[in-house]
Amino acid sequence: MHLENKDGRLASGALEVELHQTSAPTCAGPGRLGTARPTTRNHQHSWADSSSSYPSQAAGQSRWAPEHQDLDSFLTEGSSSSKDPCITENTPLLHNSSQDRGSRCMPAYSSEFITTDESWENSSVEWERRYLLSRDTAGLSTSASSEKGELPDSTHLRVHMSTLRRCLQWVKVTGLFVFVVMCSILFSLYPDQGKFWQLLAVSPLESYSVNLSSRADSMLLQVDLAGALETGGPGRSGREEHVLVEVTQTDAPGSRRRRQQQVTHNWTVVLNPRRSEHSVVSRTFEILNRETVSISIRASLQQTQVVPLLLAHQYLRASIEAQVTIAAAILAGVYVLIIFEIVHRTLAAMLGALAALAALAVIGDRPSLTHVVEWIDFETLALLFGMMILVAIFSETGFFDFCAVKAYRLSRGRVWTMIIMLCLIAAILSAFLDNVTTMLLFTPVTIRLCEVLNLDPRQVLIAEVIFTNIGGAATAIGDPPNVIIVSNQELRKMGLDFARFTAHMFVGICLVLLVSFPLLRLLYWNKKLYNKEPSEIVELKHEIHVWRLTAQRISPASREETAVRGLLLRKVLALEHLLARRLHTFNRQISQEDKNWETNIQELQKKHRISDRILLVKCLMVLGFVIFMFFLNSFVPGIHLDLGWIAILGAIWLLILADIHDFEIILHRVEWATLLFFAALFVLMEALAHLHLIEYVGEQTALLIKMVPEDRRLAAAIVLVVWVSALASSLIDNIPFTATMIPVLLNLSQDPEVSLPAPPLMYALAFGACLGGNGTLIGASANVVCAGIAEQHGYGFSFMEFFRLGFPMMVVSCTVGMCYLLVAHVVVGWNE
């Protein structure tokens, strides 16, 4: 089907229906209708050119329906006037050579679903109602034809199951709606707690003090300082320039003491030697009673000078333990929604973010809208958006199909050779590129290749993204946690630079890869990577899914779009009838490795060639320049372009070079659900950090390390940091977790009572944060991007499908990394 005119825009005045006819000996009735099958690349509002899919089709076989002509009469007339209305539908990379040589008659429509008295005015609601009703009646008629005696019992069971599903649906919708309304009411009852900053000028000669009146419902006092400050604590020497904050409150006399006592809390904040760099640090203090609280600030400087600082404070209505409990409950609720697929993961992240914001409002720390927007990491979103545009244009060249055929030829029909080759290339590439970029480039190629070999793309994609996360941990630029660690100025002073960090991590990741490949083969030992059904059945199921997605994405804004939506739903219904008949006639069989790969590869090479060589050259030029700038950005500090800016500029360049007129077609290829999921996830994680969840985990880890005897403290610290980081990164975003754990571990290493070297702790943090992302589907950004692209192509995988493979791989890889760190830093003593 074509819905585009010569300019590439959607045609409102004409609808082209092209029927590919064959010379089969049998033919369908005059009421049968078939339409061209959509490709997986463009199934939103446009379809691939049938001339490229069917080279033998004559030009005169295309018929055009005028705008005012009845659609169904036109379709019936077009099918009845053909000499041979039997239909053969070919989809690239799915049919084998035997199907191309001998096309069979495949009636796509039954005359009972096409009537000439149905007009353009039928709404999409009526189409969907008739579509669902026909599905139910078709299922009932199939069961009735098999055994007539069981029809009443089967019908009764179906009615009960349908009633149960409707009840569960009602309970889910009602419960979620009540939850959202409650969160909205709580969020609206409390105003934005804007911080009032006071400008201070502290020096060694003068100190600043202020008295605050306590509130009746306050349990915590949060003090914020802004200026040229370090996020870590004081060093071992204690000679750094710092600011000392003293919070004093009079403790009310108890039953055993009659005299009031003053309780003082000291907070030391190190000044940044670079006075031009500014940061914000905060600390919470417990409110003992309603007495006045006094804050005193004085500076310890090597020279007599004035240091400008900003001070703000606010009262909170909940304790740290209560906030952590609320944050843990919110995080658990989000995972329940995602694991059991109650709602889409994007909606689950949005609900979690709303609940966390409502909790912040209740405790007295409600952020403003501007502040919430600042929590979103727009660099990551810009990187995703730019690379999605590049890949969308790149796919129009046929390059992904071409690469799939080449990989099929290199593997010589051997599946595991191909899988290991793809995983190894992905791991190597992700060590130098961002993991998200690697998966954006690899996922379309992998899907095409699996369609050629009749493999299940889900299993191959999960294995590929796992090795992408493993490979990204090998270098200092492969994964965001590594970048955060290497960029820390305090760690650079200790000698933890790019080369040293990469040398330690690269050796450990190589050992992890050596163990991970046999483990992957073991986990897939009893799994059939081939589809358990013939390629025709698999192709037909995938086609039904793509047609249904296409119908759902058409907005019934006009009469023509409403009619097209109804036509697509009827197409889905006819294909489901066809699928039911084929499942009844075909015997299930498990495909074996292709023994005729040499013959098939020749036919595939003739069929799947580069469709637009000029556009391919332009895409390769722009994509090569973008990847080169990614490398250059990591090594050359003089380039003031982040990864997001590079991707956005590359997308703009390619849009100009490709001369894209129909911009909406490209925008339909962008994974907007994935982008919205990341935005909601950033807000959720930052809100959980404001609820002290991440800080609490770090402090409890430090307390456990201090409890271990000194001679075993380094080994215990490595084990605890690796596993706490891995489990935390599986549940929450590893970027805020890494940023929170670095100052905690620095303070731990600089504590004279603990006496631990900082580099082994940072390596343990890097191993746990990077490899822990393989534990769950939302543990790493690459996982979510791969799942989004696979879902767009009709091969989406669930949380549990990823968990069954990812979590064992995470446990084993973290165990290998932990053993490597113990041998290298405890046994050998490689701490320099």
C-alpha positions in Angstrom: 0.0 0.0 0.0 1.1 3.5 -0.7 -0.1 6.6 1.1 2.4 9.0 -0.4 2.3 11.2 -3.3 5.2 12.3 -5.5 6.5 14.7 -2.9 6.6 12.1 -0.2 3.6 13.4 1.7 0.5 11.5 2.7 -2.0 11.5 -0.1 -5.4 12.7 1.0 -7.0 12.5 -2.4 -6.0 9.0 -3.6 -5.2 5.6 -2.1 -3.0 3.3 -4.1 -3.5 -0.4 -3.6 -1.0 -2.6 -5.4 -1.7 -6.3 -5.7 1.0 -8.7 -6.5 -0.5 -11.5 -8.6 0.9 -14.9 -9.4 0.1 -17.7 -11.7 -0.9 -20.2 -9.1 -3.4 -22.8 -10.4 -6.0 -21.9 -7.8 -7.4 -18.5 -7.2 -9.5 -16.8 -4.6 -13.0 -15.7 -4.9 -14.0 -12.3 -6.3 -14.3 -10.9 -2.9 -10.8 -11.6 -1.8 -8.4 -8.7 -1.3 -4.7 -8.5 -0.5 -2.4 -5.6 0.3 1.3 -5.2 0.2 3.0 -6.2 3.4 4.7 -3.4 5.4 8.4 -3.5 6.1 9.6 -3.3 9.7 11.5 -0.1 9.0 8.5 2.1 8.1 5.3 0.9 9.7 4.0 4.1 11.2 2.4 6.0 8.3 4.3 4.9 5.2 5.1 1.7 3.5 8.0 0.5 1.5 7.9 0.9 -2.3 6.4 -2.3 -3.7 8.3 -1.9 -6.9 11.5 -2.7 -5.0 9.9 -5.6 -3.2 8.2 -7.0 -6.3 10.5 -6.5 -9.3 8.3 -8.5 -11.6 5.2 -6.5 -11.0 3.8 -4.7 -14.0 3.2 -1.1 -13.9 -0.4 -1.5 -14.9 -1.3 -3.5 -11.8 -1.6 -0.4 -9.7 -5.1 0.9 -9.3 -6.0 4.3 -7.9 -9.2 5.1 -6.0 -10.6 8.6 -6.5 -11.4 10.6 -3.4 -15.2 10.3 -3.7 -15.3 6.7 -4.7 -16.5 4.1 -2.2 -13.4 2.4 -0.8 -14.9 -1.1 -0.4 -16.5 -1.1 -3.9 -13.2 0.0 -5.3 -11.4 -2.8 -3.5 -14.0 -5.4 -4.5 -13.9 -4.2 -8.1 -10.1 -4.2 -8.2 -9.9 -7.8 -6.9 -12.6 -9.1 -9.2 -11.3 -7.5 -12.3 -7.9 -9.1 -12.0 -7.2 -12.1 -14.0 -5.7 -13.9 -11.1 -6.6 -12.5 -7.7 -4.4 -14.9 -5.8 -2.0 -13.0 -3.7 1.6 -13.6 -2.8 3.1 -11.4 -0.1 6.9 -11.1 0.1 8.7 -9.4 3.0 12.4 -8.7 2.7 14.7 -11.0 4.7 11.9 -13.3 5.8 11.0 -15.5 2.8 13.4 -18.1 1.6 14.2 -19.1 -1.9 11.7 -21.9 -2.1 8.9 -19.5 -1.4 10.2 -17.1 -4.1 10.4 -19.9 -6.7 6.9 -21.4 -6.0 4.5 -18.8 -4.8 1.3 -20.2 -3.3 -2.1 -18.6 -3.3 -2.7 -16.8 0.0 -6.1 -15.3 0.2 -5.8 -12.4 2.6 -9.5 -11.4 2.9 -12.8 -13.2 3.1 -15.8 -11.8 1.3 -17.8 -11.8 4.5 -15.7 -8.9 5.8 -16.0 -6.7 2.6 -19.3 -5.3 1.8 -20.1 -2.6 -0.7 -22.6 -0.8 1.5 -20.0 0.3 4.0 -18.9 3.8 3.3 -16.1 6.2 4.3 -18.0 7.4 7.2 -17.5 4.3 9.3 -15.7 5.4 12.4 -12.6 3.8 13.9 -14.5 2.8 17.0 -16.9 0.7 14.9 -14.0 -0.9 13.1 -12.3 -1.8 16.4 -15.6 -3.1 17.8 -16.3 -5.3 14.8 -12.6 -6.4 14.8 -12.7 -7.6 18.4 -16.1 -9.2 18.0 -14.9 -11.1 14.9 -11.9 -12.3 16.7 -14.0 -13.8 19.5 -16.5 -15.4 17.1 -13.7 -16.8 15.1 -12.1 -18.4 18.1 -15.4 -19.8 19.2 -16.2 -21.2 15.7 -12.8 -22.9 15.5 -13.3 -24.6 18.8 -16.8 -25.6 17.8 -15.7 -27.2 14.6 -13.2 -29.4 16.4 -15.6 -30.9 19.0 -19.2 -29.9 19.0 -20.0 -31.6 22.3 -17.6 -29.3 24.3 -19.1 -26.1 22.9 -21.2 -25.1 26.0 -18.4 -25.8 28.5 -15.8 -24.0 26.4 -18.1 -21.0 25.9 -18.8 -20.9 29.6 -15.1 -20.9 30.4 -14.4 -18.2 27.9 -17.2 -16.0 29.4 -15.7 -16.5 32.9 -12.2 -15.7 31.7 -13.4 -12.6 29.9 -15.3 -11.4 33.0 -12.2 -12.0 35.2 -10.1 -10.0 32.8 -12.5 -7.1 32.8 -12.6 -7.1 36.6 -8.9 -7.1 36.9 -8.7 -4.3 34.3 -11.2 -2.3 36.3 -9.3 -2.8 39.5 -6.1 -1.8 37.9 -7.4 1.4 36.4 -9.4 2.3 39.5 -6.4 1.7 41.8 -4.0 3.6 39.7 -6.4 6.5 39.2 -7.0 6.8 42.9 -3.3 6.7 43.5 -2.6 9.5 41.0 -5.4 11.6 42.4 -4.1 11.3 45.9 -0.5 12.2 44.8 -1.8 15.2 42.9 -3.8 16.4 45.9 -0.8 16.0 48.3 1.5 17.8 45.8 -0.9 20.7 45.4 -1.5 21.2 49.2 2.0 22.4 49.9 3.7 25.4 48.2 7.1 25.4 46.6 9.8 25.7 49.2 12.0 28.3 47.5 15.4 28.7 49.1 16.4 32.2 50.3 20.1 32.5 49.9 22.1 34.9 52.1 25.4 36.2 50.9 28.2 35.8 53.4 31.8 37.0 53.5 33.7 34.8 55.9 37.4 35.1 56.8 39.8 33.9 59.5 39.3 37.1 61.4 35.5 37.2 61.3 32.8 34.6 61.7 29.1 34.6 60.8 26.4 33.5 63.2 22.6 33.5 63.0 19.8 32.3 65.3 16.9 30.4 63.9 13.5 29.8 65.5 12.4 26.2 65.4 9.0 25.0 64.1 6.6 22.8 65.9 6.3 20.2 63.2 10.0 20.2 62.2 12.3 17.2 62.7 15.3 18.1 60.5 17.2 21.2 59.6 18.8 21.2 56.2 21.7 23.7 55.7 22.9 24.4 52.2 26.2 26.2 51.3 27.1 27.3 47.8 30.5 28.6 46.5 34.0 27.4 45.7 33.5 24.2 47.7 34.6 20.5 47.4 32.0 17.8 47.7 34.4 15.5 49.6 35.4 15.7 53.3 38.7 17.0 54.7 41.9 15.2 53.8 44.2 13.3 56.1 46.5 16.2 56.7 43.7 18.5 57.8 45.6 21.5 56.5 43.3 22.2 53.6 41.5 25.5 53.5 38.1 24.8 54.8 34.9 26.3 56.3 33.6 25.1 59.7 29.9 25.1 60.3 28.6 24.7 63.8 25.0 24.0 64.5 24.1 24.4 68.2 20.8 23.8 70.0 19.9 23.8 73.7 18.8 20.4 74.9 15.8 20.6 77.2 16.4 19.3 80.7 15.3 15.8 81.4 14.1 14.1 84.5 17.6 13.2 85.8 19.3 16.5 84.9 18.1 20.0 85.8 20.6 22.0 83.9 20.2 22.7 80.2 22.9 21.4 77.9 24.0 22.6 74.5 24.4 20.1 71.6 26.8 21.1 68.9 27.2 19.5 65.5 30.3 20.3 63.5 30.4 20.2 59.7 33.7 20.8 57.8 33.5 21.8 54.2 36.8 21.9 52.2 37.3 24.9 49.9 38.1 24.4 46.3 41.6 25.8 45.3 40.0 26.9 42.1 37.9 29.8 43.3 36.1 30.0 39.9 34.4 26.6 40.3 31.2 26.6 42.3 29.2 23.8 43.8 26.3 23.3 46.3 26.7 21.1 49.4 24.0 20.3 51.9 23.8 18.6 55.3 20.8 17.7 57.5 20.8 18.1 61.3 18.3 16.6 63.7 16.0 19.0 65.6 15.9 18.1 69.3 13.1 20.4 70.5 11.5 23.8 69.8 14.4 25.8 71.2 16.3 28.3 69.1 19.0 26.9 66.7 22.2 28.8 66.2 24.4 28.5 63.1 28.0 29.7 63.2 30.4 29.8 60.2 34.1 30.5 60.3 36.8 30.0 57.8 40.3 28.5 58.2 42.5 30.0 55.4 46.2 30.1 54.8 46.0 33.8 53.9 43.9 36.6 55.4 41.3 37.0 52.7 37.5 37.0 52.4 35.6 34.0 50.9 32.2 34.7 49.5 29.5 32.0 50.3 25.8 31.6 50.0 23.8 30.2 52.9 20.3 28.8 52.9 18.3 26.6 55.3 14.9 24.9 55.5 13.0 22.7 57.9 11.8 19.2 57.0 8.9 17.4 58.6 10.2 13.8 58.4 13.2 12.0 59.8 15.9 10.4 57.7 14.6 6.9 58.4 11.1 7.9 57.4 12.3 9.5 54.1 14.4 6.4 53.3 11.4 4.1 54.0 9.2 6.2 51.7 11.8 6.2 48.9 12.3 2.5 49.2 8.5 1.9 49.0 8.3 4.1 45.9 11.1 2.3 44.2 9.6 -1.1 45.0 6.3 0.1 43.6 7.9 1.1 40.3 9.6 -2.2 40.0 6.3 -4.1 40.7 4.6 -2.1 37.9 7.5 -2.9 35.5 8.1 -6.6 36.4 4.5 -7.6 36.2 3.9 -5.4 33.2 0.9 -3.7 34.8 1.6 -0.6 32.8 4.2 0.4 30.3 7.6 1.1 31.9 7.5 4.8 30.8 4.2 5.3 32.6 5.6 3.4 35.6 8.6 5.8 35.8 6.2 8.8 35.5 4.0 7.4 38.3 7.1 6.9 40.5 8.4 10.4 39.8 4.9 11.8 40.7 4.9 9.8 44.0 8.4 11.0 44.9 7.6 14.6 44.2 4.4 14.3 46.3 6.6 12.8 49.1 9.0 15.7 48.9 6.1 18.2 49.1 4.7 16.5 52.2 8.0 16.6 54.1 8.5 20.2 53.2 11.0 20.0 50.3 8.8 20.5 47.3 10.9 21.6 44.3 9.7 24.2 41.8 9.0 23.3 38.2 12.3 24.9 37.1 14.2 22.9 39.6 12.6 19.6 38.4 13.5 20.4 34.8 17.1 21.0 35.9 17.2 17.4 37.2 16.8 16.0 33.7 20.0 15.1 32.0 19.5 16.8 28.7 22.9 15.8 27.4 21.8 12.1 27.4 18.4 12.9 25.8 20.2 15.0 23.1 22.6 12.1 22.4 19.7 9.7 22.1 17.6 12.0 19.9 20.5 12.8 17.6 21.6 9.2 17.1 18.0 8.1 16.5 17.7 10.6 13.7 20.9 9.4 12.2 19.9 5.7 12.4 16.5 6.5 11.0 17.9 8.1 7.8 20.7 5.5 7.6 18.1 2.6 7.5 16.6 4.1 4.3 19.8 3.1 2.4 19.3 -0.6 2.8 22.7 -0.7 4.7 21.3 -2.8 7.6 19.9 -5.5 5.2 23.3 -5.5 3.4 25.2 -5.9 6.7 22.9 -8.7 7.8 23.6 -10.7 4.6 27.3 -10.1 5.0 27.2 -11.4 8.6 25.2 -14.4 7.4 27.9 -15.1 4.9 30.7 -14.8 7.4 29.0 -17.1 9.9 28.5 -19.7 7.1 25.1 -20.5 8.6 26.5 -21.3 12.1 24.5 -19.5 14.7 26.8 -19.4 17.6 29.7 -18.2 15.5 27.5 -15.3 14.5 26.4 -14.5 18.1 29.9 -14.6 19.5 31.1 -12.4 16.7 28.4 -9.8 17.3 28.8 -9.8 21.1 32.6 -9.4 20.8 32.4 -6.6 18.3 29.8 -4.8 20.5 32.0 -5.2 23.6 35.1 -3.8 21.8 33.2 -0.9 20.2 31.4 0.0 23.5 34.8 0.3 25.2 35.5 3.4 23.1 32.0 4.6 22.3 29.0 5.3 24.5 27.0 2.1 25.2 23.8 3.8 24.0 25.4 4.7 20.6 26.6 1.1 20.2 23.2 -0.3 20.7 21.5 2.2 18.4 23.8 1.1 15.6 23.8 -2.7 16.4 20.2 -3.4 17.1 18.7 -2.9 13.6 21.5 -5.0 12.1 20.9 -7.8 14.6 17.2 -7.8 13.9 17.7 -8.1 10.2 20.2 -10.9 10.6 17.9 -12.9 12.9 15.1 -12.6 10.4 17.3 -14.1 7.8 18.3 -17.0 9.9 14.8 -17.5 11.4 16.1 -16.8 14.8 14.4 -15.2 17.8 15.9 -11.7 17.9 15.1 -11.2 21.5 17.6 -13.7 22.8 20.4 -12.4 20.6 19.7 -8.7 21.5 19.7 -9.5 25.2 23.1 -11.2 24.9 24.4 -8.4 22.8 23.4 -5.6 25.2 24.9 -7.5 28.2 28.3 -7.7 26.5 28.0 -4.0 25.5 27.7 -3.1 29.2 30.7 -5.4 30.0 32.9 -3.9 27.3 32.0 -0.4 28.4 33.6 -0.9 31.8 37.0 -1.6 30.2 38.1 2.0 29.7 37.7 5.3 31.4 35.3 6.6 28.6 33.2 3.5 28.0 30.6 4.0 30.7 29.4 7.2 32.5 30.4 5.9 36.0 34.0 5.6 34.8 33.9 9.1 33.4 32.6 10.4 36.7 35.4 8.7 38.7 38.2 9.8 36.4 36.9 13.4 36.3 37.1 13.8 40.1 39.8 16.3 41.0 40.6 14.7 44.4 41.2 11.3 42.7 43.4 12.9 40.1 45.6 14.3 42.8 46.0 10.8 44.1 47.3 9.7 40.6 44.1 8.0 39.4 44.3 9.3 35.8 43.0 8.0 32.5 45.9 5.6 31.8 46.1 4.1 35.3 42.3 3.6 35.5 42.1 2.0 32.1 45.1 -0.3 32.8 43.5 -1.7 36.0 40.0 -2.1 34.5 41.0 -3.5 31.1 42.7 -6.5 32.7 39.7 -7.3 34.8 37.2 -6.9 32.0 39.3 -9.3 29.8 39.0 -11.9 32.5 35.2 -11.2 32.8 34.8 -11.7 29.0 36.7 -15.0 29.1 34.2 -16.4 31.6 31.1 -14.7 30.2 31.2 -16.4 26.7 31.1 -20.0 28.1 28.5 -18.9 30.6 26.4 -17.4 27.8 26.6 -20.8 26.0 25.6 -22.6 29.2 22.6 -20.4 29.9 21.4 -20.9 26.3 22.1 -24.7 26.4 18.5 -25.8 26.6 17.1 -22.8 24.8 16.2 -23.0 21.2 17.4 -19.9 19.5 15.6 -20.9 16.3 11.9 -20.2 16.2 9.9 -23.3 17.0 7.6 -22.7 14.1 8.2 -22.5 10.3 9.4 -19.2 9.0 6.0 -18.6 7.3 4.2 -18.8 10.7 6.8 -16.5 12.4 6.6 -14.1 9.6 2.8 -14.0 9.6 2.7 -13.4 13.4 5.2 -10.6 13.1 3.2 -9.1 10.2 0.0 -9.1 12.3 1.9 -7.3 15.0 3.2 -4.7 12.7 -0.2 -4.1 11.0 -1.8 -3.7 14.4 0.9 -1.2 15.5 0.4 0.7 12.3 -3.4 0.9 12.8 -2.9 2.1 16.4 -0.5 4.9 15.4 -2.9 6.4 12.8 -4.8 9.2 14.3 -8.4 9.3 13.0 -8.3 13.0 12.4 -9.9 12.9 9.0 -12.3 10.7 7.0 -9.5 9.2 4.9 -7.4 8.3 8.0 -10.4 6.8 9.7 -11.1 4.6 6.6 -7.4 3.5 6.4 -7.4 2.6 10.1 -10.5 0.5 9.6 -9.0 -1.1 6.6 -5.8 -2.0 8.5 -7.9 -3.5 11.4 -9.7 -5.7 8.9 -6.4 -6.7 7.4 -5.3 -7.8 10.9 -8.5 -9.8 11.3 -8.0 -11.6 8.0 -4.4 -12.4 8.7 -5.4 -13.8 12.1 -7.9 -16.1 10.4 -5.1 -17.2 8.0 -2.7 -17.7 10.9 -5.3 -20.0 12.6 -5.7 -22.1 9.5 -1.9 -22.4 9.0 -1.4 -23.4 12.6 -4.0 -26.1 12.2 -2.5 -27.4 9.0 1.3 -27.0 9.6 3.1 -29.4 11.9 5.3 -27.6 14.4 9.0 -28.2 13.7 12.2 -26.8 15.1 14.5 -25.3 12.4 18.0 -26.6 12.1 21.0 -24.8 10.9 20.8 -23.8 7.3 22.7 -26.4 5.3 22.0 -24.7 2.0 23.5 -21.4 3.1 25.6 -21.0 0.0 22.6 -21.2 -2.3 20.5 -18.9 -0.1 23.3 -16.3 0.2 23.5 -15.9 -3.5 19.8 -15.2 -3.7 19.9 -12.9 -0.7 22.7 -10.9 -2.2 20.7 -10.4 -5.4 17.6 -9.4 -3.4 19.1 -7.2 -0.7 21.4 -4.6 -2.1 22.2 -1.0 -1.3 19.1 0.9 -2.4 20.5 4.4 -2.4 24.3 4.6 -2.8 24.4 8.4 -2.8 22.5 8.6 0.5 24.7 5.8 1.9 27.9 7.9 1.2 26.4 10.9 2.9 25.3 8.9 5.9 28.8 7.2 6.2 30.5 10.6 6.0 28.3 12.2 8.7 28.3 9.1 11.0 32.1 8.7 10.7 32.6 12.3 11.6 30.3 12.0 14.6 32.1 8.9 15.9 35.5 10.6 15.3 34.3 13.6 17.3 33.2 11.2 20.1 36.7 9.9 20.3 38.2 13.4 20.0 36.0 14.7 22.8 37.4 12.2 25.2 41.1 12.9 24.6 41.2 16.6 23.5 40.1 19.0 26.2 40.0 22.0 23.8 36.8 20.8 22.1 33.9 22.3 23.9 31.2 20.0 22.6 29.5 17.4 24.7 28.3 14.1 23.3 24.7 15.5 23.0 25.8 18.5 21.0 27.8 16.3 18.6 24.9 14.0 18.0 22.5 16.9 17.4 24.8 18.7 15.0 25.4 15.4 13.1 21.6 14.9 12.8 21.2 18.4 11.4 24.0 17.9 8.9 22.5 14.7 7.7 19.0 16.1 7.4 20.4 18.8 5.1 22.5 16.5 3.0 19.7 13.9 2.7 17.3 16.6 1.6 14.4 15.3 3.7 11.1 16.9 2.7 8.7 14.8 4.8 10.1 15.5 8.2 7.2 13.8 10.0 8.3 10.4 8.6 11.6 10.8 10.3 10.1 11.9 13.6 7.9 8.9 13.6 11.0 6.8 13.8 12.2 8.4 17.0 11.6 6.4 20.1 9.7 9.1 22.0 8.6 6.6 24.7 12.2 5.8 25.4 13.1 9.5 25.7 10.2 10.2 28.0 11.2 7.2 30.1 14.7 8.6 30.6 13.3 12.0 31.5 10.9 10.5 34.1 13.7 8.2 35.4 16.1 11.2 35.9 13.4 13.0 37.9 12.6 9.8 39.9 16.3 9.2 40.8 17.0 12.8 41.8 13.9 12.8 44.0 15.0 9.6 45.6 18.4 11.2 46.2 16.6 14.2 47.9 14.8 11.6 50.1 18.4 10.5 51.2 18.0 6.9 49.9 21.3 6.8 48.0 23.2 8.7 50.8 21.8 6.2 53.3 23.0 3.2 51.4 26.5 4.8 51.2 26.6 5.6 54.9 25.5 2.1 55.9 28.2 0.6 53.6 30.8 2.8 55.3 29.6 1.7 58.8 29.9 -2.0 57.8 33.4 -1.5 56.6 34.5 0.2 59.8 33.2 -2.8 61.8 35.6 -5.2 60.1 39.0 -5.7 61.8 41.9 -3.7 60.3 43.8 -6.6 58.9 40.8 -7.7 56.8 39.3 -4.3 56.2 40.6 -3.8 52.6 39.3 -7.2 51.4 35.9 -6.6 53.1 35.7 -3.1 51.7 36.3 -4.4 48.1 33.7 -7.1 48.5 31.1 -4.8 50.1 31.6 -2.0 47.6 31.4 -4.3 44.5 28.2 -6.0 45.6 26.4 -3.0 47.1 27.2 -1.1 43.9 26.1 -3.9 41.7 22.8 -4.5 43.5 22.1 -0.7 43.7 22.9 -0.1 40.1 20.5 -2.9 39.1 17.7 -1.1 40.9 18.6 2.6 40.5 20.5 4.7 37.9 24.2 4.1 38.3 25.1 7.8 37.5 23.7 9.4 40.7 24.8 6.4 42.8 28.4 6.8 41.6 28.3 10.5 42.2 27.1 9.9 45.7 29.4 7.1 46.6 32.6 8.8 45.5 32.7 11.4 48.4 31.6 8.6 50.8 34.5 6.4 49.8 36.9 9.4 49.8 35.9 10.2 53.4 36.3 6.6 54.3 39.8 6.4 52.8 40.9 9.7 54.4 39.7 8.7 57.9 42.8 8.1 60.0 41.0 5.3 62.0 40.2 3.4 58.8 43.4 3.8 56.7 42.3 2.4 53.4 43.8 3.3 49.9 41.3 5.0 47.7 42.1 3.5 44.2 41.0 -0.1 45.0 37.7 1.3 46.4 37.1 3.2 43.2 37.9 0.2 41.0 35.4 -1.8 43.0 32.8 1.0 42.6 33.4 1.0 38.8 33.1 -2.8 38.5 29.9 -2.9 40.5 28.3 0.2 38.9 29.0 -0.9 35.3 28.5 -4.6 35.6 25.5 -4.2 37.8 23.5 -2.6 35.0 23.1 -6.1 33.5 21.0 -7.2 36.5 17.6 -5.7 35.4 16.1 -4.2 32.3 16.3 -0.6 33.6 19.7 -1.0 35.2 21.5 0.6 32.3 20.6 3.1 29.6 21.7 0.7 26.8 19.2 -1.9 28.0 16.2 0.5 27.8 17.3 1.8 24.3 17.7 -1.8 23.0 14.3 -2.8 24.3 12.7 0.3 22.8 14.1 -0.3 19.3 13.2 -4.0 19.5 9.6 -3.1 20.5 9.4 -0.7 17.6 10.3 -3.5 15.2 7.9 -5.9 16.8 10.3 -7.9 19.0 10.0 -6.3 22.4 11.1 -8.3 25.4 9.8 -8.1 28.9 11.5 -7.4 32.3 11.6 -11.0 33.2 12.9 -12.2 29.9 15.9 -9.9 30.4 16.2 -10.8 34.1 16.5 -14.5 33.4 19.7 -14.0 31.4 21.0 -10.7 32.7 21.0 -11.4 36.5 23.0 -14.6 36.3 25.5 -12.9 34.0 25.7 -10.0 36.4 26.4 -12.3 39.4 29.1 -14.2 37.7 30.8 -11.2 36.1 30.8 -9.3 39.4 32.3 -12.4 41.1 35.1 -12.6 38.6 35.7 -8.8 38.9 35.7 -9.1 42.7 38.2 -12.0 42.7 40.5 -10.0 40.3 40.5 -7.0 42.6 41.2 -9.2 45.7 44.1 -10.8 44.0 45.5 -7.6 42.5 45.1 -5.3 45.6 45.0 -7.6 48.6 47.4 -10.5 47.6 49.7 -8.7 45.2 49.3 -5.2 46.6 48.9 -3.4 43.2 47.6 -0.2 44.8 49.8 2.2 42.9 
